[in-house]
């Protein structure tokens, strides 16, 4: 093949070769990210399966060197999914424990296990849906529930998140200082509290009476009440509540349900 023809062929193929190289590089990068994600998920599994784990063990199980294992675990610590204890060993962090229902209380019982009888009692007493929630950063995470058998129901699946400032369960964590006031108060209905000062007044009232109310603030036609769950040291570790449609929970019933929830929640510790 002549030099001129070679140059012509090369010139014609260069754009295609460049595109192919870019595609291969992108695919390789995506594959690398997928592998990293898979290792991160495997590390989360290890934290759930064992009371604690060291960097060497993580490296062995994941098939990486100790440096990579250390960086991975530090990332999980920074994100709140792990905590580092003595001897460079790691345990499940608050985010992971909250989402899995792992033991977070003295005595080894999980919040979910200890709150389940309380949820059942609230459900049996009111016939409405009772729910357990914990704080997850700037939101509230639904950890367990006993759903009503009545035709109209409030269906917030376990594992979903909701805002703090306009849900009864979420307000508990704001009122008792377990979460900072959100910078932005998003409006969901015409009744959503969006004024910071008015919300602060409302939170102070929650502390005084011992329970929170959501009167169509997150969803129209829905009323909810909630009360704090405290550990043996008095720390608020969760919240339980009752929710139902306004067609069944009247304004007059809200305070009765709130007081009932407060009394039941006091049995937690």
TORKOL-4160 file (C-alpha; in steps of 0.2 Angstrom, whole numbers, padded with zeros to 4 digits, m for minus):
269
<pt num="1" X="0000" Y="0000" Z="0000"/>
<pt num="2" X="0007" Y="0017" Z="m0005"/>
<pt num="3" X="0011" Y="0030" Z="0008"/>
<pt num="4" X="m0002" Y="0042" Z="0001"/>
<pt num="5" X="m0016" Y="0028" Z="0002"/>
<pt num="6" X="m0010" Y="0024" Z="0020"/>
<pt num="7" X="m0012" Y="0042" Z="0025"/>
<pt num="8" X="m0029" Y="0043" Z="0017"/>
<pt num="9" X="m0035" Y="0027" Z="0027"/>
<pt num="10" X="m0028" Y="0033" Z="0043"/>
<pt num="11" X="m0036" Y="0050" Z="0041"/>
<pt num="12" X="m0053" Y="0042" Z="0037"/>
<pt num="13" X="m0052" Y="0030" Z="0052"/>
<pt num="14" X="m0045" Y="0043" Z="0065"/>
<pt num="15" X="m0062" Y="0050" Z="0070"/>
<pt num="16" X="m0069" Y="0032" Z="0072"/>
<pt num="17" X="m0054" Y="0026" Z="0082"/>
<pt num="18" X="m0056" Y="0042" Z="0093"/>
<pt num="19" X="m0074" Y="0038" Z="0096"/>
<pt num="20" X="m0071" Y="0020" Z="0100"/>
<pt num="21" X="m0057" Y="0024" Z="0112"/>
<pt num="22" X="m0068" Y="0037" Z="0121"/>
<pt num="23" X="m0082" Y="0023" Z="0122"/>
<pt num="24" X="m0070" Y="0010" Z="0129"/>
<pt num="25" X="m0064" Y="0023" Z="0141"/>
<pt num="26" X="m0081" Y="0028" Z="0147"/>
<pt num="27" X="m0086" Y="0009" Z="0148"/>
<pt num="28" X="m0071" Y="0006" Z="0158"/>
<pt num="29" X="m0074" Y="0020" Z="0170"/>
<pt num="30" X="m0092" Y="0015" Z="0172"/>
<pt num="31" X="m0087" Y="m0003" Z="0176"/>
<pt num="32" X="m0074" Y="0003" Z="0188"/>
<pt num="33" X="m0088" Y="0013" Z="0197"/>
<pt num="34" X="m0099" Y="m0002" Z="0197"/>
<pt num="35" X="m0085" Y="m0012" Z="0205"/>
<pt num="36" X="m0082" Y="0001" Z="0218"/>
<pt num="37" X="m0101" Y="0002" Z="0222"/>
<pt num="38" X="m0101" Y="m0017" Z="0224"/>
<pt num="39" X="m0087" Y="m0017" Z="0236"/>
<pt num="40" X="m0095" Y="m0003" Z="0246"/>
<pt num="41" X="m0112" Y="m0013" Z="0247"/>
<pt num="42" X="m0102" Y="m0029" Z="0252"/>
<pt num="43" X="m0094" Y="m0018" Z="0266"/>
<pt num="44" X="m0111" Y="m0013" Z="0272"/>
<pt num="45" X="m0116" Y="m0031" Z="0273"/>
<pt num="46" X="m0101" Y="m0035" Z="0283"/>
<pt num="47" X="m0106" Y="m0021" Z="0296"/>
<pt num="48" X="m0123" Y="m0029" Z="0297"/>
<pt num="49" X="m0117" Y="m0047" Z="0299"/>
<pt num="50" X="m0104" Y="m0044" Z="0312"/>
<pt num="51" X="m0103" Y="m0034" Z="0329"/>
<pt num="52" X="m0087" Y="m0026" Z="0323"/>
<pt num="53" X="m0074" Y="m0029" Z="0309"/>
<pt num="54" X="m0056" Y="m0023" Z="0306"/>
<pt num="55" X="m0048" Y="m0016" Z="0291"/>
<pt num="56" X="m0038" Y="m0032" Z="0287"/>
<pt num="57" X="m0054" Y="m0042" Z="0288"/>
<pt num="58" X="m0062" Y="m0030" Z="0276"/>
<pt num="59" X="m0047" Y="m0031" Z="0264"/>
<pt num="60" X="m0047" Y="m0050" Z="0264"/>
<pt num="61" X="m0066" Y="m0052" Z="0261"/>
<pt num="62" X="m0067" Y="m0039" Z="0247"/>
<pt num="63" X="m0050" Y="m0044" Z="0239"/>
<pt num="64" X="m0042" Y="m0027" Z="0240"/>
<pt num="65" X="m0026" Y="m0020" Z="0249"/>
<pt num="66" X="m0027" Y="m0013" Z="0266"/>
<pt num="67" X="m0025" Y="0005" Z="0260"/>
<pt num="68" X="m0041" Y="0003" Z="0249"/>
<pt num="69" X="m0050" Y="m0005" Z="0263"/>
<pt num="70" X="m0046" Y="0009" Z="0275"/>
<pt num="71" X="m0051" Y="0022" Z="0263"/>
<pt num="72" X="m0068" Y="0013" Z="0260"/>
<pt num="73" X="m0071" Y="0012" Z="0278"/>
<pt num="74" X="m0067" Y="0030" Z="0281"/>
<pt num="75" X="m0079" Y="0035" Z="0268"/>
<pt num="76" X="m0093" Y="0025" Z="0277"/>
<pt num="77" X="m0088" Y="0033" Z="0293"/>
<pt num="78" X="m0089" Y="0051" Z="0286"/>
<pt num="79" X="m0106" Y="0046" Z="0278"/>
<pt num="80" X="m0113" Y="0040" Z="0295"/>
<pt num="81" X="m0114" Y="0022" Z="0290"/>
<pt num="82" X="m0100" Y="0016" Z="0301"/>
<pt num="83" X="m0091" Y="0021" Z="0317"/>
<pt num="84" X="m0073" Y="0018" Z="0321"/>
<pt num="85" X="m0069" Y="0010" Z="0338"/>
<pt num="86" X="m0054" Y="0005" Z="0347"/>
<pt num="87" X="m0040" Y="m0005" Z="0338"/>
<pt num="88" X="m0046" Y="0002" Z="0321"/>
<pt num="89" X="m0061" Y="m0009" Z="0321"/>
<pt num="90" X="m0078" Y="m0003" Z="0314"/>
<pt num="91" X="m0096" Y="m0005" Z="0319"/>
<pt num="92" X="m0112" Y="m0001" Z="0310"/>
<pt num="93" X="m0116" Y="0018" Z="0311"/>
<pt num="94" X="m0132" Y="0027" Z="0316"/>
<pt num="95" X="m0138" Y="0027" Z="0298"/>
<pt num="96" X="m0136" Y="0009" Z="0295"/>
<pt num="97" X="m0143" Y="0004" Z="0312"/>
<pt num="98" X="m0158" Y="0015" Z="0309"/>
<pt num="99" X="m0162" Y="0007" Z="0292"/>
<pt num="100" X="m0159" Y="m0011" Z="0297"/>
<pt num="101" X="m0167" Y="m0011" Z="0315"/>
<pt num="102" X="m0151" Y="m0016" Z="0322"/>
<pt num="103" X="m0149" Y="m0015" Z="0341"/>
<pt num="104" X="m0146" Y="0003" Z="0346"/>
<pt num="105" X="m0151" Y="0002" Z="0364"/>
<pt num="106" X="m0144" Y="m0005" Z="0380"/>
<pt num="107" X="m0148" Y="m0023" Z="0383"/>
<pt num="108" X="m0147" Y="m0028" Z="0364"/>
<pt num="109" X="m0165" Y="m0026" Z="0359"/>
<pt num="110" X="m0168" Y="m0015" Z="0344"/>
<pt num="111" X="m0180" Y="0000" Z="0343"/>
<pt num="112" X="m0191" Y="m0010" Z="0332"/>
<pt num="113" X="m0192" Y="m0025" Z="0343"/>
<pt num="114" X="m0196" Y="m0014" Z="0359"/>
<pt num="115" X="m0208" Y="m0003" Z="0350"/>
<pt num="116" X="m0218" Y="m0016" Z="0341"/>
<pt num="117" X="m0230" Y="m0020" Z="0356"/>
<pt num="118" X="m0233" Y="m0001" Z="0358"/>
<pt num="119" X="m0238" Y="0000" Z="0340"/>
<pt num="120" X="m0249" Y="m0014" Z="0342"/>
<pt num="121" X="m0258" Y="m0007" Z="0357"/>
<pt num="122" X="m0260" Y="0010" Z="0349"/>
<pt num="123" X="m0268" Y="0001" Z="0334"/>
<pt num="124" X="m0279" Y="m0010" Z="0344"/>
<pt num="125" X="m0285" Y="0005" Z="0354"/>
<pt num="126" X="m0289" Y="0017" Z="0340"/>
<pt num="127" X="m0290" Y="0005" Z="0325"/>
<pt num="128" X="m0279" Y="0017" Z="0315"/>
<pt num="129" X="m0262" Y="0015" Z="0308"/>
<pt num="130" X="m0248" Y="0016" Z="0321"/>
<pt num="131" X="m0230" Y="0020" Z="0315"/>
<pt num="132" X="m0213" Y="0020" Z="0322"/>
<pt num="133" X="m0200" Y="0032" Z="0315"/>
<pt num="134" X="m0182" Y="0037" Z="0318"/>
<pt num="135" X="m0172" Y="0052" Z="0312"/>
<pt num="136" X="m0162" Y="0050" Z="0296"/>
<pt num="137" X="m0152" Y="0066" Z="0294"/>
<pt num="138" X="m0164" Y="0080" Z="0290"/>
<pt num="139" X="m0179" Y="0068" Z="0287"/>
<pt num="140" X="m0189" Y="0055" Z="0296"/>
<pt num="141" X="m0187" Y="0037" Z="0292"/>
<pt num="142" X="m0203" Y="0025" Z="0294"/>
<pt num="143" X="m0196" Y="0010" Z="0303"/>
<pt num="144" X="m0211" Y="0000" Z="0307"/>
<pt num="145" X="m0230" Y="0001" Z="0307"/>
<pt num="146" X="m0246" Y="m0008" Z="0311"/>
<pt num="147" X="m0258" Y="m0004" Z="0297"/>
<pt num="148" X="m0277" Y="m0001" Z="0299"/>
<pt num="149" X="m0289" Y="m0014" Z="0292"/>
<pt num="150" X="m0302" Y="0000" Z="0288"/>
<pt num="151" X="m0305" Y="0005" Z="0270"/>
<pt num="152" X="m0298" Y="0023" Z="0271"/>
<pt num="153" X="m0280" Y="0022" Z="0277"/>
<pt num="154" X="m0263" Y="0032" Z="0277"/>
<pt num="155" X="m0251" Y="0021" Z="0268"/>
<pt num="156" X="m0233" Y="0027" Z="0271"/>
<pt num="157" X="m0222" Y="0011" Z="0267"/>
<pt num="158" X="m0209" Y="0006" Z="0279"/>
<pt num="159" X="m0192" Y="0012" Z="0273"/>
<pt num="160" X="m0198" Y="0028" Z="0266"/>
<pt num="161" X="m0193" Y="0046" Z="0271"/>
<pt num="162" X="m0203" Y="0061" Z="0275"/>
<pt num="163" X="m0199" Y="0079" Z="0280"/>
<pt num="164" X="m0197" Y="0084" Z="0299"/>
<pt num="165" X="m0206" Y="0101" Z="0299"/>
<pt num="166" X="m0223" Y="0096" Z="0294"/>
<pt num="167" X="m0225" Y="0078" Z="0300"/>
<pt num="168" X="m0230" Y="0074" Z="0318"/>
<pt num="169" X="m0216" Y="0061" Z="0319"/>
<pt num="170" X="m0203" Y="0072" Z="0312"/>
<pt num="171" X="m0208" Y="0087" Z="0323"/>
<pt num="172" X="m0203" Y="0076" Z="0338"/>
<pt num="173" X="m0185" Y="0076" Z="0333"/>
<pt num="174" X="m0185" Y="0095" Z="0330"/>
<pt num="175" X="m0194" Y="0099" Z="0347"/>
<pt num="176" X="m0182" Y="0089" Z="0357"/>
<pt num="177" X="m0167" Y="0095" Z="0349"/>
<pt num="178" X="m0162" Y="0079" Z="0340"/>
<pt num="179" X="m0162" Y="0088" Z="0324"/>
<pt num="180" X="m0158" Y="0106" Z="0318"/>
<pt num="181" X="m0172" Y="0117" Z="0311"/>
<pt num="182" X="m0172" Y="0115" Z="0292"/>
<pt num="183" X="m0165" Y="0129" Z="0282"/>
<pt num="184" X="m0179" Y="0128" Z="0270"/>
<pt num="185" X="m0197" Y="0124" Z="0275"/>
<pt num="186" X="m0205" Y="0117" Z="0260"/>
<pt num="187" X="m0224" Y="0119" Z="0258"/>
<pt num="188" X="m0234" Y="0104" Z="0255"/>
<pt num="189" X="m0252" Y="0110" Z="0259"/>
<pt num="190" X="m0260" Y="0127" Z="0263"/>
<pt num="191" X="m0257" Y="0121" Z="0282"/>
<pt num="192" X="m0239" Y="0117" Z="0281"/>
<pt num="193" X="m0228" Y="0128" Z="0293"/>
<pt num="194" X="m0217" Y="0138" Z="0283"/>
<pt num="195" X="m0213" Y="0153" Z="0295"/>
<pt num="196" X="m0198" Y="0148" Z="0306"/>
<pt num="197" X="m0203" Y="0158" Z="0321"/>
<pt num="198" X="m0221" Y="0151" Z="0321"/>
<pt num="199" X="m0213" Y="0134" Z="0320"/>
<pt num="200" X="m0202" Y="0137" Z="0335"/>
<pt num="201" X="m0217" Y="0142" Z="0345"/>
<pt num="202" X="m0226" Y="0126" Z="0339"/>
<pt num="203" X="m0211" Y="0115" Z="0344"/>
<pt num="204" X="m0210" Y="0123" Z="0362"/>
<pt num="205" X="m0228" Y="0118" Z="0364"/>
<pt num="206" X="m0224" Y="0101" Z="0359"/>
<pt num="207" X="m0212" Y="0099" Z="0373"/>
<pt num="208" X="m0224" Y="0106" Z="0385"/>
<pt num="209" X="m0238" Y="0094" Z="0381"/>
<pt num="210" X="m0227" Y="0079" Z="0376"/>
<pt num="211" X="m0234" Y="0075" Z="0359"/>
<pt num="212" X="m0234" Y="0083" Z="0342"/>
<pt num="213" X="m0248" Y="0085" Z="0329"/>
<pt num="214" X="m0249" Y="0086" Z="0310"/>
<pt num="215" X="m0266" Y="0093" Z="0305"/>
<pt num="216" X="m0266" Y="0091" Z="0286"/>
<pt num="217" X="m0249" Y="0099" Z="0286"/>
<pt num="218" X="m0240" Y="0086" Z="0275"/>
<pt num="219" X="m0255" Y="0079" Z="0266"/>
<pt num="220" X="m0273" Y="0086" Z="0265"/>
<pt num="221" X="m0286" Y="0075" Z="0273"/>
<pt num="222" X="m0273" Y="0067" Z="0285"/>
<pt num="223" X="m0271" Y="0070" Z="0304"/>
<pt num="224" X="m0257" Y="0062" Z="0314"/>
<pt num="225" X="m0250" Y="0063" Z="0332"/>
<pt num="226" X="m0233" Y="0057" Z="0338"/>
<pt num="227" X="m0224" Y="0056" Z="0355"/>
<pt num="228" X="m0205" Y="0053" Z="0359"/>
<pt num="229" X="m0197" Y="0036" Z="0363"/>
<pt num="230" X="m0183" Y="0038" Z="0376"/>
<pt num="231" X="m0169" Y="0027" Z="0381"/>
<pt num="232" X="m0165" Y="0024" Z="0399"/>
<pt num="233" X="m0154" Y="0039" Z="0399"/>
<pt num="234" X="m0168" Y="0050" Z="0393"/>
<pt num="235" X="m0162" Y="0052" Z="0376"/>
<pt num="236" X="m0175" Y="0053" Z="0362"/>
<pt num="237" X="m0171" Y="0038" Z="0350"/>
<pt num="238" X="m0187" Y="0037" Z="0340"/>
<pt num="239" X="m0205" Y="0042" Z="0339"/>
<pt num="240" X="m0222" Y="0033" Z="0338"/>
<pt num="241" X="m0238" Y="0040" Z="0331"/>
<pt num="242" X="m0256" Y="0037" Z="0325"/>
<pt num="243" X="m0262" Y="0043" Z="0308"/>
<pt num="244" X="m0278" Y="0042" Z="0299"/>
<pt num="245" X="m0290" Y="0052" Z="0288"/>
<pt num="246" X="m0299" Y="0067" Z="0294"/>
<pt num="247" X="m0315" Y="0058" Z="0290"/>
<pt num="248" X="m0312" Y="0047" Z="0306"/>
<pt num="249" X="m0300" Y="0058" Z="0316"/>
<pt num="250" X="m0309" Y="0074" Z="0321"/>
<pt num="251" X="m0301" Y="0089" Z="0327"/>
<pt num="252" X="m0308" Y="0085" Z="0344"/>
<pt num="253" X="m0300" Y="0068" Z="0344"/>
<pt num="254" X="m0283" Y="0074" Z="0340"/>
<pt num="255" X="m0278" Y="0079" Z="0358"/>
<pt num="256" X="m0286" Y="0063" Z="0365"/>
<pt num="257" X="m0275" Y="0052" Z="0353"/>
<pt num="258" X="m0260" Y="0063" Z="0357"/>
<pt num="259" X="m0262" Y="0060" Z="0376"/>
<pt num="260" X="m0264" Y="0042" Z="0373"/>
<pt num="261" X="m0249" Y="0041" Z="0362"/>
<pt num="262" X="m0239" Y="0050" Z="0375"/>
<pt num="263" X="m0244" Y="0038" Z="0389"/>
<pt num="264" X="m0240" Y="0023" Z="0378"/>
<pt num="265" X="m0223" Y="0030" Z="0372"/>
<pt num="266" X="m0218" Y="0032" Z="0391"/>
<pt num="267" X="m0218" Y="0013" Z="0393"/>
<pt num="268" X="m0204" Y="0011" Z="0380"/>
<pt num="269" X="m0189" Y="0014" Z="0392"/>
